[in-house]
Every structure is written in C-alpha cells, then in structure tokens.
Amino acid sequence: HVLDFSLYPNPNQGVFDVRVQLDELQGIKLWIFDDDGTLIESRDRDGANFYLEEFVLANLQTGVYTLVLQTNVQWYYLSFVVSE
C-alpha cells in the first residue's frame, strides 16, 4: 500500500519533487500527462519502499498536469499546476 504520494511545490514552474513511500519493497511507475492527455515524461523505478524523484521540466506550458503513480496493485492520481 502507498503510505505517502505527494508532489511539491504545487504550483510550480516545472521543477518539483515527487515523494512515494510504500509499506513494502516494490517497483513503481510514474507518468506525467498534460491536460490533453499527452505523455510528457515517464519513469520506472524498482527495489525500494521510498522514492524521491526530482523533475526538471522547464519547458512546460502554464496549465494543469496529472501525475500518475502505478504500484503492483494500485493507481494514484495527483493534479498539479505549472505557473509562470
């Protein structure tokens, strides 16, 4: 199970951290989509119960984006805002 799934700061300017804490060792997948559903970036990580991922996406347009987390058994969604 996911104990923590957070993104900060929110809003941001395309530079942010994603924190994922799990109750057991397992892999995760992260996807970032824009408001049109276009995939911006994806990451696949394995072998831990804590992940801290830094994203530097300086060319993002102002708007609302969706961060998707997939674990072995669950999906989670977070919306975040990119501002000027």
Salt bridges, closest charged atoms under 4 A:
ASP4 OD2 - ARG19 NE 2.62
ASP23 OD2 - HIS1 ND1 3.58
GLU41 OE2 - ARG43 NE 2.89
GLU53 OE1 - ARG43 NH1 2.76
GLU53 OE2 - ARG45 NE 2.97
